[in-house]
Amino acid sequence: MPVFHRDSFSTYYEESGNGDALVLICGLSADLQVWRFQVAELSKSYRVICYDNRGAGRSGAPDEPYTVGQMADDLAALLDNLNVAKARVLGWSMGGVIAQSYALAHPDRVKQLLLLGTFTAPDGYLHAAISNWMNIRRSNMPYEHVVRHIARMVYSPALANNSQAYEAFIQFMLANPYRQSAHGFLRQAEALLAYRQPADLRKLETPTAVVVGEHDQLTPKYMSEELVGAIPGSTLQVLPGAHSGFVEYPDEYNQLLRETLSACRT
């Protein structure tokens, strides 16, 4: 099992393919299985590295405070262990914030940034959504009800209106043998809510592409627009779907990712 141990912490990761390193960073509560529709396609051209963030999946989940900077340090240590000097970095939601933090700390180690359904820092709207999610995880609500609450936040009306397909996605989430612990989620969420937009984000020179789903309710389009306004030279693309659009519409997202990646040859 590919696990990297550092001090008393372990990071679970998987990699496939050859070429430039391409790192995929999960969002809040997710593990690397969320990339199941991207890895096979992207690994045809890249060395794809997926990993579970601190607090999720098969990585360590210490019940102690986390920070976004700490999670960016986890990535740096993993890439050091894998002898990756420079990588393209794709982050989704919280993973996009980790990607920004990593790029600011290690600008010479990031060839390209791809930011999906993310933001510069949580605003009042996102703070309210995450705080409510935290309260639900603190409650005695059955896990299935938690999952159904999450699904309503991250999937589009088109999927929800297709009851058979919608239920299949929910059952996949319920069947996850590596479901996140309540304390792992709460520690991740606390770290995210404590994050503030760094002043030097406007100095970021890494080629950056921002993508958002047209029906994203958790991190709506305006957050991606703010992100593009904060990162010089970045671009914005709006695709079908909601917060998890790359899961709902893998063909459309994979095509855009391939085109965006191949366009950056610096």
Buried (B, 14 or more C-beta within 10 A) or exposed (E): EEEBEBEEBBBBBBBBBEBBBBBBBBBBBBBBBBBEBBBBBBBEBBBBBBBBBBBBBBBBBEEEEBBBBBBBBBBBBBBEEBEBEBBBBBBBBBBBBBBBBBBBBBEEBBBBBBBBBBBBBBBEBBEEBBEEBBEBBEEEEEEEEBBBBBBEBBBBEBBBEEEEBBEEBBEEBEEBEEBBEBBBBBBBBBBBBEBEBBEEBEEBEBBBBBBBBEBBBBBBBEBBBBBBEBBEEBEBBBBBBBBBBBBBBBEBBBEBBBEBBEEBEE
